[in-house]
Amino acid sequence: MKFVRFTINNQLLQGIIENGEIKEISGDIFNKWEETGTYYDQSDVKLVSPIVPTQIIGIGANFVSDKQELPEELPAVPVFFFKPVSSVIGPNEEIIIPKGIDQVKFESELAVVIGKETKDVAEEDVFDHIFGYTIGNDVTAPQFFHQDGHWTVGKAFDTFTPLGPVIETELKLEETRIRANLNGQLKQDSPPELMIISIQKMIAFLSKVMTLRAGDVILTGSPVGAELIGEGDIIECEIESIGQLTNTVVRSKAEVKS
């Protein structure tokens, strides 16, 4: 099932996509919801981020280019980071380059949406706690990374977490490929099996540290091939069964204060 959020006639609504049309729904998608009986043509609405996350957690450097490069021993403590909810935008919204730099980096990612309270969960039970999946673009300004390795500022700017276009609840991971096209040219194309830390392992690990809740979004890492992008570039992050998340890059008109 494909869940969306959309605007029409200055209203923000939620729905599901079936047979090419949007069926409006009401209620809490994680608990109880129902169809309202109102239908919309997709061409008449504007899709926005399919979720306003309760929190966003990403994992760093989590892909290899080939199975043979997967390490025999996994890191005891994976590299995780937080991104602010204020960084979220939706499909076809603009990624804004901070004042003072010319480029930022795109990172196409499979994003996991947690569906219920998750604490101390075993790896084999992780998928029972996943509501669905969407596409994320973990936009990064590495120029703002702290010299001691702190990533927060470089990943926290407004517009730095495009999400969408839908939350797919029936994704088949074994058939999934995470892709990115920059100005129409393929740059990333990898299956989840090239993740160093699998989805099961990363969520099980996080649940030992903190309680995850419905609406949390986990960015699972970006395949090899991410590049710097600049003003006017169009980045298309794609996962076939979820769709395509397209955003254009523009320059900031605001001054970044040091």
Helices and strands as residue ranges (DSSP letters): E 2-8, E 11-18, E 21-27, E 33-41, G 42-44, E 46-48, E 56-59, G 67-69, E 80-83, G 85-87, E 88-89, E 94-97, E 103-105, E 108-114, G 123-129, E 130-137, G 142-144, H 152-156, E 161-168, G 173-175, E 178-182, E 185-190, G 192-194, H 199-209, E 217-219, E 228-230, E 234-239, E 243-251
